[in-house]
Amino acid sequence: MRSQATAHFERGVAFERAGKAPAAAEAYLSAVRAGDAHVTGVAAYNLGNVLSALGNEQGARDAWFTAVQSPPTTATPAAAFNLANSYAGEQDPGLAEQLYEMAIQLGDPRLRLEALTNRGNLHAAHGADAKALADYGTVISSGQRPFAAAAQNQAAVLHQNRGRYDEAVALFDAAARGGYEVALFNKANAQRDRGDLAGAQASFVAAMGAGDPEVVAKAGINLGNMLRDLGDTTGACAAYDRAATAGPPALAAWSLNEKGLALGAAGDVEGALAAFRRAAAPDTPTAPKATLNLGVTLKNLGRIADARAAWQGLMSCPDDQVRAAAAELLRKYRG
């Protein structure tokens, strides 16, 4: 015969599958409070996941703690992993490290590799390079391709952040060969930082052939910026256009803003104006800066009234720096 806790738990699952998260949370909480040792851990784990999706991070932490402290179930390692992730950004890494260790010891092979990689990231963030590289090395030596490639990428990031560019480039290259596409982009950045601009350009071009639109767009933007700084406006604009075509809206707008800056610096004011107009599309993070730049371009064309209209629209902008810059321009150019 089903226990009351099981009935509540099954209701929670049904609500969650139906997309009724608040009702699912209530049902899972009732299952936890029913006190059935066989159900409490799994119900608390599910409750934490639902609360996290609802934006209640403290509630999620409390639920995952309950799951970890309950009699062990199949959900215990995953609850420890989620809880560790939630504490990974804290100043004291000790609790997160202990929880990752629990996930590593109790989890299935997949979760173990994910926990090792995340614990490596935790060590890296706190300057424990040897521990970080040891965790990454364990994952890499597993031979499990997607996890190994991700760990290679993270180890490369650590080397790059420490100025060890040769090691970083080699590991990014290995991660890219393992199918981790963002490593192509990261490799290009490391080559650029190392001073190998020809190699960086080739790697950015390779990254622009990736299947991930975000990787394509970021590679196009960074290549465009590098070529712009080298004085190749034509090549830069071609890269920006590729990013704008391939990327998601936010990155497309960013690339168009960068294109506007490149064209403006090259003296093509009309071309810059067109790029900034497109970049200033509503509901993108770049819109305020693009609007500010649009106003400057209009001012350069002698269209002071239009420029002021653009800047005036930024007076309610939440970005303090953009708002202050627009206010100063309005003060300076009164028409």
Long-range contacts (C-beta under 8 A, 24 or more apart in sequence): 3-34, 3-36, 3-38, 3-39, 4-34, 4-36, 5-31, 5-32, 5-34, 5-35, 5-36, 5-38, 5-39, 5-40, 5-43, 6-31, 6-36, 6-39, 8-34, 8-43, 9-39, 9-42, 9-43, 9-46, 12-43, 12-46, 12-47, 12-50, 13-46, 16-46, 16-50, 21-50, 21-53, 21-54, 22-54, 24-50, 25-50, 25-51, 25-54, 28-63, 32-63, 32-66, 37-70, 37-71, 38-71, 38-73, 40-66, 40-67, 40-70, 40-71, 41-66, 41-67, 41-70, 41-71, 41-72, 41-73, 41-75, 41-76, 41-79, 42-67, 42-73, 42-74, 42-75, 44-70, 44-75, 44-79, 45-73, 45-75, 45-76, 45-78, 45-79, 45-82, 46-75, 48-79, 48-82, 48-83, 49-82, 52-82, 52-86, 57-86, 60-86, 61-86, 61-87, 68-99, 68-102, 72-106, 76-102, 76-106, 77-102, 77-103, 77-106, 77-107, 77-108, 77-111, 78-103, 78-107, 78-111, 80-106, 80-107, 81-107, 81-111, 81-114, 81-115, 81-118, 84-115, 84-118, 84-119, 85-118, 88-118, 88-121, 88-122, 88-125, 93-122, 93-123, 93-125, 93-126, 96-122, 97-122, 109-144, 110-147, 113-139, 113-142, 113-144, 113-147, 113-151, 114-147, 116-151, 117-147, 117-150, 117-151, 117-154, 120-151, 120-154, 120-155, 121-154, 124-154, 124-157, 124-158, 124-161, 129-158, 129-162, 132-158, 133-158, 145-178, 145-179, 146-178, 146-179, 146-180, 148-178, 149-174, 149-175, 149-176, 149-178, 149-179, 149-180, 149-183, 150-175, 150-180, 152-178, 152-180, 152-183, 153-180, 153-182, 153-183, 153-186, 156-183, 156-186, 156-187, 156-190, 157-186, 160-186, 160-189, 160-190, 160-193, 165-190, 165-191, 165-193, 165-194, 166-194, 169-194, 181-207, 181-210, 181-211, 181-212, 181-215, 182-212, 182-215, 184-210, 184-215, 184-219, 185-210, 185-215, 185-218, 185-219, 185-222, 188-219, 188-222, 188-223, 189-222, 192-222, 192-226, 197-226, 197-230, 200-226, 201-226, 201-227, 204-239, 208-239, 208-242, 208-243, 208-246, 213-246, 213-247, 213-248, 214-247, 214-248, 214-251, 216-242, 216-243, 216-246, 216-247, 217-243, 217-244, 217-246, 217-247, 217-248, 217-251, 217-252, 217-254, 217-255, 218-243, 218-247, 218-251, 219-243, 220-244, 220-246, 220-247, 220-255, 221-251, 221-254, 221-255, 221-258, 224-255, 224-258, 224-259, 224-262, 225-258, 228-258, 228-261, 228-262, 228-265, 233-262, 233-263, 233-265, 233-266, 233-268, 236-262, 237-262, 237-263, 244-278, 249-281, 249-283, 249-284, 250-284, 250-285, 250-286, 252-284, 253-278, 253-279, 253-280, 253-281, 253-284, 253-285, 253-286, 253-287, 253-290, 254-279, 254-284, 254-285, 254-286, 256-286, 256-290, 257-286, 257-289, 257-290, 257-293, 260-290, 260-293, 260-294, 260-297, 261-293, 264-293, 264-297, 264-300, 269-297, 269-300, 269-301, 270-301, 272-297, 273-297, 273-298, 273-301, 288-314, 288-317, 288-319, 288-322, 289-319, 289-322, 292-322, 292-325, 292-326, 292-329, 295-326, 295-329, 296-329, 299-329, 299-333, 304-333, 304-335, 305-335, 307-333, 308-333, 308-334, 308-335
